[in-house]
Amino acid sequence: MTDTPAYGLWTLVIINSAIFIIFAFSFTKPRTRRDWRSFGGFSAFIVALFAEMYGFPLTIYLLSGWLSRRYPQLDLFSHDAGHLWSTLLGGRENPHFGALHILSSLFIAGGFILLASAWKVLYGVQQRQQLATEGPYARVRHPQYDAFVLIMFGFLLQWPTILTLLMFPILVIMYVRLARQEEREMRAAFGEAYDQWAARTPAFIPRTGAAGDVSPRHGGQATTP
């Protein structure tokens, strides 16, 4: 058993939540109600995650009976035990250096890189009142929603909890619905230019072939994340 407390560290909950939320905010700059719904769902996921990672381990508590019977030598309330995938897969190494943790870090980093690159393109076209069709928007129509999903999936690989596992599919559905609403608005604003770009560019999953592009022909309101 460890003498160092792994939980009840609410200052770390606040600091880590703030870091990731502010970092995401710096790339999304929510303005509309849709923007705030998208960003708010992501922020709720982050707070729920770190509240269990450093605050109160609700998932470990609820599963403690089963975990103690299956893994009698496991210190349930140590930090390492919270990496449940590593525990369930029988990992004996430090979970922070395991394959799942490394993979999760790649998903999280990739998500933030995608978020940053999408915002860079989006900011430019908003100034020119054009349709975003370059950079990540040449591969998918909604890269910023993809970025949020990648980040959340990465955290689920690293530290799964009952609450975040339940939240994840709900948030994915919410992002799909927000994307459909955004598409209707962009079609109304850009007309044929949007239809041509949308016909060549998948909504969320990029094609393996060459990315299509279409030059904006109509003025109007710039696309938003």
MODELLER restraints for C-alpha pairs under 7 A, 6 or more apart:
rsr = mdl.restraints
at = mdl.atoms
rsr.add(forms.Gaussian(group=physical.xy_distance, feature=features.Distance(at['CA:1:A'], at['CA:75:A']), mean=5.82, stdev=0.5))
rsr.add(forms.Gaussian(group=physical.xy_distance, feature=features.Distance(at['CA:2:A'], at['CA:78:A']), mean=6.79, stdev=0.5))
rsr.add(forms.Gaussian(group=physical.xy_distance, feature=features.Distance(at['CA:6:A'], at['CA:54:A']), mean=6.60, stdev=0.5))
rsr.add(forms.Gaussian(group=physical.xy_distance, feature=features.Distance(at['CA:6:A'], at['CA:77:A']), mean=6.92, stdev=0.5))
rsr.add(forms.Gaussian(group=physical.xy_distance, feature=features.Distance(at['CA:6:A'], at['CA:78:A']), mean=5.64, stdev=0.5))
rsr.add(forms.Gaussian(group=physical.xy_distance, feature=features.Distance(at['CA:6:A'], at['CA:79:A']), mean=5.20, stdev=0.5))
rsr.add(forms.Gaussian(group=physical.xy_distance, feature=features.Distance(at['CA:7:A'], at['CA:54:A']), mean=4.78, stdev=0.5))
rsr.add(forms.Gaussian(group=physical.xy_distance, feature=features.Distance(at['CA:7:A'], at['CA:55:A']), mean=4.98, stdev=0.5))
rsr.add(forms.Gaussian(group=physical.xy_distance, feature=features.Distance(at['CA:7:A'], at['CA:56:A']), mean=5.94, stdev=0.5))
rsr.add(forms.Gaussian(group=physical.xy_distance, feature=features.Distance(at['CA:8:A'], at['CA:54:A']), mean=6.25, stdev=0.5))
rsr.add(forms.Gaussian(group=physical.xy_distance, feature=features.Distance(at['CA:8:A'], at['CA:55:A']), mean=4.44, stdev=0.5))
rsr.add(forms.Gaussian(group=physical.xy_distance, feature=features.Distance(at['CA:8:A'], at['CA:56:A']), mean=6.07, stdev=0.5))
rsr.add(forms.Gaussian(group=physical.xy_distance, feature=features.Distance(at['CA:9:A'], at['CA:54:A']), mean=5.30, stdev=0.5))
rsr.add(forms.Gaussian(group=physical.xy_distance, feature=features.Distance(at['CA:9:A'], at['CA:55:A']), mean=5.32, stdev=0.5))
rsr.add(forms.Gaussian(group=physical.xy_distance, feature=features.Distance(at['CA:10:A'], at['CA:54:A']), mean=6.61, stdev=0.5))
rsr.add(forms.Gaussian(group=physical.xy_distance, feature=features.Distance(at['CA:10:A'], at['CA:55:A']), mean=5.32, stdev=0.5))
rsr.add(forms.Gaussian(group=physical.xy_distance, feature=features.Distance(at['CA:12:A'], at['CA:54:A']), mean=6.53, stdev=0.5))
rsr.add(forms.Gaussian(group=physical.xy_distance, feature=features.Distance(at['CA:13:A'], at['CA:50:A']), mean=5.26, stdev=0.5))
rsr.add(forms.Gaussian(group=physical.xy_distance, feature=features.Distance(at['CA:13:A'], at['CA:51:A']), mean=5.66, stdev=0.5))
rsr.add(forms.Gaussian(group=physical.xy_distance, feature=features.Distance(at['CA:13:A'], at['CA:54:A']), mean=5.84, stdev=0.5))
rsr.add(forms.Gaussian(group=physical.xy_distance, feature=features.Distance(at['CA:13:A'], at['CA:55:A']), mean=6.40, stdev=0.5))
rsr.add(forms.Gaussian(group=physical.xy_distance, feature=features.Distance(at['CA:17:A'], at['CA:46:A']), mean=6.07, stdev=0.5))
rsr.add(forms.Gaussian(group=physical.xy_distance, feature=features.Distance(at['CA:17:A'], at['CA:47:A']), mean=5.64, stdev=0.5))
rsr.add(forms.Gaussian(group=physical.xy_distance, feature=features.Distance(at['CA:17:A'], at['CA:50:A']), mean=6.52, stdev=0.5))
rsr.add(forms.Gaussian(group=physical.xy_distance, feature=features.Distance(at['CA:21:A'], at['CA:43:A']), mean=5.94, stdev=0.5))
rsr.add(forms.Gaussian(group=physical.xy_distance, feature=features.Distance(at['CA:27:A'], at['CA:115:A']), mean=6.42, stdev=0.5))
rsr.add(forms.Gaussian(group=physical.xy_distance, feature=features.Distance(at['CA:27:A'], at['CA:116:A']), mean=5.55, stdev=0.5))
rsr.add(forms.Gaussian(group=physical.xy_distance, feature=features.Distance(at['CA:27:A'], at['CA:119:A']), mean=5.74, stdev=0.5))
rsr.add(forms.Gaussian(group=physical.xy_distance, feature=features.Distance(at['CA:28:A'], at['CA:119:A']), mean=6.43, stdev=0.5))
rsr.add(forms.Gaussian(group=physical.xy_distance, feature=features.Distance(at['CA:30:A'], at['CA:36:A']), mean=5.48, stdev=0.5))
rsr.add(forms.Gaussian(group=physical.xy_distance, feature=features.Distance(at['CA:34:A'], at['CA:178:A']), mean=6.79, stdev=0.5))
rsr.add(forms.Gaussian(group=physical.xy_distance, feature=features.Distance(at['CA:35:A'], at['CA:225:A']), mean=6.49, stdev=0.5))
rsr.add(forms.Gaussian(group=physical.xy_distance, feature=features.Distance(at['CA:38:A'], at['CA:175:A']), mean=6.73, stdev=0.5))
rsr.add(forms.Gaussian(group=physical.xy_distance, feature=features.Distance(at['CA:41:A'], at['CA:171:A']), mean=6.53, stdev=0.5))
rsr.add(forms.Gaussian(group=physical.xy_distance, feature=features.Distance(at['CA:42:A'], at['CA:148:A']), mean=6.82, stdev=0.5))
rsr.add(forms.Gaussian(group=physical.xy_distance, feature=features.Distance(at['CA:45:A'], at['CA:164:A']), mean=6.28, stdev=0.5))
rsr.add(forms.Gaussian(group=physical.xy_distance, feature=features.Distance(at['CA:45:A'], at['CA:167:A']), mean=6.99, stdev=0.5))
rsr.add(forms.Gaussian(group=physical.xy_distance, feature=features.Distance(at['CA:48:A'], at['CA:164:A']), mean=6.74, stdev=0.5))
rsr.add(forms.Gaussian(group=physical.xy_distance, feature=features.Distance(at['CA:49:A'], at['CA:164:A']), mean=6.52, stdev=0.5))
rsr.add(forms.Gaussian(group=physical.xy_distance, feature=features.Distance(at['CA:52:A'], at['CA:58:A']), mean=6.29, stdev=0.5))
rsr.add(forms.Gaussian(group=physical.xy_distance, feature=features.Distance(at['CA:59:A'], at['CA:161:A']), mean=5.56, stdev=0.5))
rsr.add(forms.Gaussian(group=physical.xy_distance, feature=features.Distance(at['CA:59:A'], at['CA:162:A']), mean=5.77, stdev=0.5))
rsr.add(forms.Gaussian(group=physical.xy_distance, feature=features.Distance(at['CA:75:A'], at['CA:81:A']), mean=6.84, stdev=0.5))
rsr.add(forms.Gaussian(group=physical.xy_distance, feature=features.Distance(at['CA:80:A'], at['CA:95:A']), mean=6.56, stdev=0.5))
rsr.add(forms.Gaussian(group=physical.xy_distance, feature=features.Distance(at['CA:81:A'], at['CA:87:A']), mean=6.54, stdev=0.5))
rsr.add(forms.Gaussian(group=physical.xy_distance, feature=features.Distance(at['CA:82:A'], at['CA:159:A']), mean=6.46, stdev=0.5))
rsr.add(forms.Gaussian(group=physical.xy_distance, feature=features.Distance(at['CA:83:A'], at['CA:95:A']), mean=6.71, stdev=0.5))
rsr.add(forms.Gaussian(group=physical.xy_distance, feature=features.Distance(at['CA:83:A'], at['CA:158:A']), mean=6.27, stdev=0.5))
rsr.add(forms.Gaussian(group=physical.xy_distance, feature=features.Distance(at['CA:83:A'], at['CA:159:A']), mean=5.11, stdev=0.5))
rsr.add(forms.Gaussian(group=physical.xy_distance, feature=features.Distance(at['CA:84:A'], at['CA:159:A']), mean=6.68, stdev=0.5))
rsr.add(forms.Gaussian(group=physical.xy_distance, feature=features.Distance(at['CA:84:A'], at['CA:160:A']), mean=6.56, stdev=0.5))
rsr.add(forms.Gaussian(group=physical.xy_distance, feature=features.Distance(at['CA:86:A'], at['CA:95:A']), mean=6.26, stdev=0.5))
rsr.add(forms.Gaussian(group=physical.xy_distance, feature=features.Distance(at['CA:95:A'], at['CA:101:A']), mean=6.63, stdev=0.5))
rsr.add(forms.Gaussian(group=physical.xy_distance, feature=features.Distance(at['CA:100:A'], at['CA:157:A']), mean=6.33, stdev=0.5))
rsr.add(forms.Gaussian(group=physical.xy_distance, feature=features.Distance(at['CA:100:A'], at['CA:158:A']), mean=6.64, stdev=0.5))
rsr.add(forms.Gaussian(group=physical.xy_distance, feature=features.Distance(at['CA:101:A'], at['CA:157:A']), mean=6.99, stdev=0.5))
rsr.add(forms.Gaussian(group=physical.xy_distance, feature=features.Distance(at['CA:101:A'], at['CA:158:A']), mean=5.31, stdev=0.5))
rsr.add(forms.Gaussian(group=physical.xy_distance, feature=features.Distance(at['CA:104:A'], at['CA:154:A']), mean=4.14, stdev=0.5))
rsr.add(forms.Gaussian(group=physical.xy_distance, feature=features.Distance(at['CA:104:A'], at['CA:155:A']), mean=6.24, stdev=0.5))
rsr.add(forms.Gaussian(group=physical.xy_distance, feature=features.Distance(at['CA:104:A'], at['CA:157:A']), mean=5.49, stdev=0.5))
rsr.add(forms.Gaussian(group=physical.xy_distance, feature=features.Distance(at['CA:104:A'], at['CA:158:A']), mean=5.67, stdev=0.5))
rsr.add(forms.Gaussian(group=physical.xy_distance, feature=features.Distance(at['CA:105:A'], at['CA:154:A']), mean=6.47, stdev=0.5))
rsr.add(forms.Gaussian(group=physical.xy_distance, feature=features.Distance(at['CA:107:A'], at['CA:150:A']), mean=5.66, stdev=0.5))
rsr.add(forms.Gaussian(group=physical.xy_distance, feature=features.Distance(at['CA:107:A'], at['CA:151:A']), mean=5.99, stdev=0.5))
rsr.add(forms.Gaussian(group=physical.xy_distance, feature=features.Distance(at['CA:107:A'], at['CA:154:A']), mean=4.87, stdev=0.5))
rsr.add(forms.Gaussian(group=physical.xy_distance, feature=features.Distance(at['CA:108:A'], at['CA:150:A']), mean=6.34, stdev=0.5))
rsr.add(forms.Gaussian(group=physical.xy_distance, feature=features.Distance(at['CA:108:A'], at['CA:151:A']), mean=4.29, stdev=0.5))
rsr.add(forms.Gaussian(group=physical.xy_distance, feature=features.Distance(at['CA:108:A'], at['CA:154:A']), mean=5.18, stdev=0.5))
rsr.add(forms.Gaussian(group=physical.xy_distance, feature=features.Distance(at['CA:111:A'], at['CA:147:A']), mean=4.28, stdev=0.5))
rsr.add(forms.Gaussian(group=physical.xy_distance, feature=features.Distance(at['CA:111:A'], at['CA:148:A']), mean=6.49, stdev=0.5))
rsr.add(forms.Gaussian(group=physical.xy_distance, feature=features.Distance(at['CA:111:A'], at['CA:150:A']), mean=5.13, stdev=0.5))
rsr.add(forms.Gaussian(group=physical.xy_distance, feature=features.Distance(at['CA:111:A'], at['CA:151:A']), mean=5.09, stdev=0.5))
rsr.add(forms.Gaussian(group=physical.xy_distance, feature=features.Distance(at['CA:112:A'], at['CA:147:A']), mean=6.49, stdev=0.5))
rsr.add(forms.Gaussian(group=physical.xy_distance, feature=features.Distance(at['CA:114:A'], at['CA:143:A']), mean=6.92, stdev=0.5))
rsr.add(forms.Gaussian(group=physical.xy_distance, feature=features.Distance(at['CA:114:A'], at['CA:147:A']), mean=5.74, stdev=0.5))
rsr.add(forms.Gaussian(group=physical.xy_distance, feature=features.Distance(at['CA:115:A'], at['CA:144:A']), mean=5.35, stdev=0.5))
rsr.add(forms.Gaussian(group=physical.xy_distance, feature=features.Distance(at['CA:115:A'], at['CA:147:A']), mean=5.45, stdev=0.5))
rsr.add(forms.Gaussian(group=physical.xy_distance, feature=features.Distance(at['CA:118:A'], at['CA:136:A']), mean=5.95, stdev=0.5))
rsr.add(forms.Gaussian(group=physical.xy_distance, feature=features.Distance(at['CA:118:A'], at['CA:143:A']), mean=6.38, stdev=0.5))
rsr.add(forms.Gaussian(group=physical.xy_distance, feature=features.Distance(at['CA:118:A'], at['CA:144:A']), mean=6.33, stdev=0.5))
rsr.add(forms.Gaussian(group=physical.xy_distance, feature=features.Distance(at['CA:121:A'], at['CA:132:A']), mean=6.77, stdev=0.5))
rsr.add(forms.Gaussian(group=physical.xy_distance, feature=features.Distance(at['CA:121:A'], at['CA:134:A']), mean=6.84, stdev=0.5))
rsr.add(forms.Gaussian(group=physical.xy_distance, feature=features.Distance(at['CA:121:A'], at['CA:135:A']), mean=6.67, stdev=0.5))
rsr.add(forms.Gaussian(group=physical.xy_distance, feature=features.Distance(at['CA:122:A'], at['CA:132:A']), mean=6.08, stdev=0.5))
rsr.add(forms.Gaussian(group=physical.xy_distance, feature=features.Distance(at['CA:125:A'], at['CA:131:A']), mean=6.36, stdev=0.5))
rsr.add(forms.Gaussian(group=physical.xy_distance, feature=features.Distance(at['CA:125:A'], at['CA:132:A']), mean=5.94, stdev=0.5))
rsr.add(forms.Gaussian(group=physical.xy_distance, feature=features.Distance(at['CA:125:A'], at['CA:222:A']), mean=6.34, stdev=0.5))
rsr.add(forms.Gaussian(group=physical.xy_distance, feature=features.Distance(at['CA:126:A'], at['CA:222:A']), mean=4.77, stdev=0.5))
rsr.add(forms.Gaussian(group=physical.xy_distance, feature=features.Distance(at['CA:129:A'], at['CA:219:A']), mean=6.13, stdev=0.5))
rsr.add(forms.Gaussian(group=physical.xy_distance, feature=features.Distance(at['CA:129:A'], at['CA:220:A']), mean=5.78, stdev=0.5))
rsr.add(forms.Gaussian(group=physical.xy_distance, feature=features.Distance(at['CA:129:A'], at['CA:221:A']), mean=5.65, stdev=0.5))
rsr.add(forms.Gaussian(group=physical.xy_distance, feature=features.Distance(at['CA:129:A'], at['CA:222:A']), mean=4.93, stdev=0.5))
rsr.add(forms.Gaussian(group=physical.xy_distance, feature=features.Distance(at['CA:130:A'], at['CA:216:A']), mean=6.25, stdev=0.5))
rsr.add(forms.Gaussian(group=physical.xy_distance, feature=features.Distance(at['CA:130:A'], at['CA:219:A']), mean=6.05, stdev=0.5))
rsr.add(forms.Gaussian(group=physical.xy_distance, feature=features.Distance(at['CA:130:A'], at['CA:220:A']), mean=6.71, stdev=0.5))
rsr.add(forms.Gaussian(group=physical.xy_distance, feature=features.Distance(at['CA:130:A'], at['CA:222:A']), mean=5.36, stdev=0.5))
rsr.add(forms.Gaussian(group=physical.xy_distance, feature=features.Distance(at['CA:131:A'], at['CA:216:A']), mean=5.70, stdev=0.5))
rsr.add(forms.Gaussian(group=physical.xy_distance, feature=features.Distance(at['CA:131:A'], at['CA:222:A']), mean=5.74, stdev=0.5))
rsr.add(forms.Gaussian(group=physical.xy_distance, feature=features.Distance(at['CA:131:A'], at['CA:223:A']), mean=6.05, stdev=0.5))
rsr.add(forms.Gaussian(group=physical.xy_distance, feature=features.Distance(at['CA:132:A'], at['CA:223:A']), mean=6.52, stdev=0.5))
rsr.add(forms.Gaussian(group=physical.xy_distance, feature=features.Distance(at['CA:133:A'], at['CA:213:A']), mean=6.05, stdev=0.5))
rsr.add(forms.Gaussian(group=physical.xy_distance, feature=features.Distance(at['CA:133:A'], at['CA:214:A']), mean=6.64, stdev=0.5))
rsr.add(forms.Gaussian(group=physical.xy_distance, feature=features.Distance(at['CA:136:A'], at['CA:143:A']), mean=6.23, stdev=0.5))
rsr.add(forms.Gaussian(group=physical.xy_distance, feature=features.Distance(at['CA:137:A'], at['CA:143:A']), mean=6.55, stdev=0.5))
rsr.add(forms.Gaussian(group=physical.xy_distance, feature=features.Distance(at['CA:138:A'], at['CA:201:A']), mean=6.67, stdev=0.5))
rsr.add(forms.Gaussian(group=physical.xy_distance, feature=features.Distance(at['CA:138:A'], at['CA:211:A']), mean=5.73, stdev=0.5))
rsr.add(forms.Gaussian(group=physical.xy_distance, feature=features.Distance(at['CA:138:A'], at['CA:212:A']), mean=6.08, stdev=0.5))
rsr.add(forms.Gaussian(group=physical.xy_distance, feature=features.Distance(at['CA:138:A'], at['CA:213:A']), mean=5.70, stdev=0.5))
rsr.add(forms.Gaussian(group=physical.xy_distance, feature=features.Distance(at['CA:139:A'], at['CA:201:A']), mean=6.02, stdev=0.5))
rsr.add(forms.Gaussian(group=physical.xy_distance, feature=features.Distance(at['CA:139:A'], at['CA:206:A']), mean=5.33, stdev=0.5))
rsr.add(forms.Gaussian(group=physical.xy_distance, feature=features.Distance(at['CA:139:A'], at['CA:211:A']), mean=5.42, stdev=0.5))
rsr.add(forms.Gaussian(group=physical.xy_distance, feature=features.Distance(at['CA:140:A'], at['CA:201:A']), mean=5.51, stdev=0.5))
rsr.add(forms.Gaussian(group=physical.xy_distance, feature=features.Distance(at['CA:140:A'], at['CA:202:A']), mean=5.10, stdev=0.5))
rsr.add(forms.Gaussian(group=physical.xy_distance, feature=features.Distance(at['CA:140:A'], at['CA:203:A']), mean=5.27, stdev=0.5))
rsr.add(forms.Gaussian(group=physical.xy_distance, feature=features.Distance(at['CA:140:A'], at['CA:204:A']), mean=5.45, stdev=0.5))
rsr.add(forms.Gaussian(group=physical.xy_distance, feature=features.Distance(at['CA:140:A'], at['CA:205:A']), mean=6.53, stdev=0.5))
rsr.add(forms.Gaussian(group=physical.xy_distance, feature=features.Distance(at['CA:140:A'], at['CA:206:A']), mean=5.59, stdev=0.5))
rsr.add(forms.Gaussian(group=physical.xy_distance, feature=features.Distance(at['CA:141:A'], at['CA:201:A']), mean=6.26, stdev=0.5))
rsr.add(forms.Gaussian(group=physical.xy_distance, feature=features.Distance(at['CA:141:A'], at['CA:202:A']), mean=6.22, stdev=0.5))
rsr.add(forms.Gaussian(group=physical.xy_distance, feature=features.Distance(at['CA:141:A'], at['CA:203:A']), mean=4.72, stdev=0.5))
rsr.add(forms.Gaussian(group=physical.xy_distance, feature=features.Distance(at['CA:141:A'], at['CA:204:A']), mean=6.53, stdev=0.5))
rsr.add(forms.Gaussian(group=physical.xy_distance, feature=features.Distance(at['CA:142:A'], at['CA:179:A']), mean=6.97, stdev=0.5))
rsr.add(forms.Gaussian(group=physical.xy_distance, feature=features.Distance(at['CA:142:A'], at['CA:203:A']), mean=5.95, stdev=0.5))
rsr.add(forms.Gaussian(group=physical.xy_distance, feature=features.Distance(at['CA:142:A'], at['CA:204:A']), mean=5.94, stdev=0.5))
rsr.add(forms.Gaussian(group=physical.xy_distance, feature=features.Distance(at['CA:143:A'], at['CA:204:A']), mean=6.95, stdev=0.5))
rsr.add(forms.Gaussian(group=physical.xy_distance, feature=features.Distance(at['CA:144:A'], at['CA:225:A']), mean=5.95, stdev=0.5))
rsr.add(forms.Gaussian(group=physical.xy_distance, feature=features.Distance(at['CA:145:A'], at['CA:175:A']), mean=6.29, stdev=0.5))
rsr.add(forms.Gaussian(group=physical.xy_distance, feature=features.Distance(at['CA:146:A'], at['CA:204:A']), mean=6.42, stdev=0.5))
rsr.add(forms.Gaussian(group=physical.xy_distance, feature=features.Distance(at['CA:149:A'], at['CA:172:A']), mean=6.94, stdev=0.5))
rsr.add(forms.Gaussian(group=physical.xy_distance, feature=features.Distance(at['CA:186:A'], at['CA:194:A']), mean=6.88, stdev=0.5))
rsr.add(forms.Gaussian(group=physical.xy_distance, feature=features.Distance(at['CA:186:A'], at['CA:223:A']), mean=6.41, stdev=0.5))
rsr.add(forms.Gaussian(group=physical.xy_distance, feature=features.Distance(at['CA:187:A'], at['CA:194:A']), mean=5.69, stdev=0.5))
rsr.add(forms.Gaussian(group=physical.xy_distance, feature=features.Distance(at['CA:187:A'], at['CA:195:A']), mean=6.89, stdev=0.5))
rsr.add(forms.Gaussian(group=physical.xy_distance, feature=features.Distance(at['CA:189:A'], at['CA:220:A']), mean=5.26, stdev=0.5))
rsr.add(forms.Gaussian(group=physical.xy_distance, feature=features.Distance(at['CA:189:A'], at['CA:221:A']), mean=6.19, stdev=0.5))
rsr.add(forms.Gaussian(group=physical.xy_distance, feature=features.Distance(at['CA:190:A'], at['CA:218:A']), mean=5.38, stdev=0.5))
rsr.add(forms.Gaussian(group=physical.xy_distance, feature=features.Distance(at['CA:190:A'], at['CA:219:A']), mean=6.66, stdev=0.5))
rsr.add(forms.Gaussian(group=physical.xy_distance, feature=features.Distance(at['CA:190:A'], at['CA:220:A']), mean=6.30, stdev=0.5))
rsr.add(forms.Gaussian(group=physical.xy_distance, feature=features.Distance(at['CA:193:A'], at['CA:214:A']), mean=6.97, stdev=0.5))
rsr.add(forms.Gaussian(group=physical.xy_distance, feature=features.Distance(at['CA:193:A'], at['CA:216:A']), mean=5.56, stdev=0.5))
rsr.add(forms.Gaussian(group=physical.xy_distance, feature=features.Distance(at['CA:193:A'], at['CA:217:A']), mean=5.77, stdev=0.5))
rsr.add(forms.Gaussian(group=physical.xy_distance, feature=features.Distance(at['CA:193:A'], at['CA:218:A']), mean=6.81, stdev=0.5))
rsr.add(forms.Gaussian(group=physical.xy_distance, feature=features.Distance(at['CA:196:A'], at['CA:214:A']), mean=6.69, stdev=0.5))
rsr.add(forms.Gaussian(group=physical.xy_distance, feature=features.Distance(at['CA:197:A'], at['CA:213:A']), mean=6.20, stdev=0.5))
rsr.add(forms.Gaussian(group=physical.xy_distance, feature=features.Distance(at['CA:197:A'], at['CA:214:A']), mean=5.32, stdev=0.5))
rsr.add(forms.Gaussian(group=physical.xy_distance, feature=features.Distance(at['CA:200:A'], at['CA:212:A']), mean=5.50, stdev=0.5))
rsr.add(forms.Gaussian(group=physical.xy_distance, feature=features.Distance(at['CA:201:A'], at['CA:212:A']), mean=6.35, stdev=0.5))
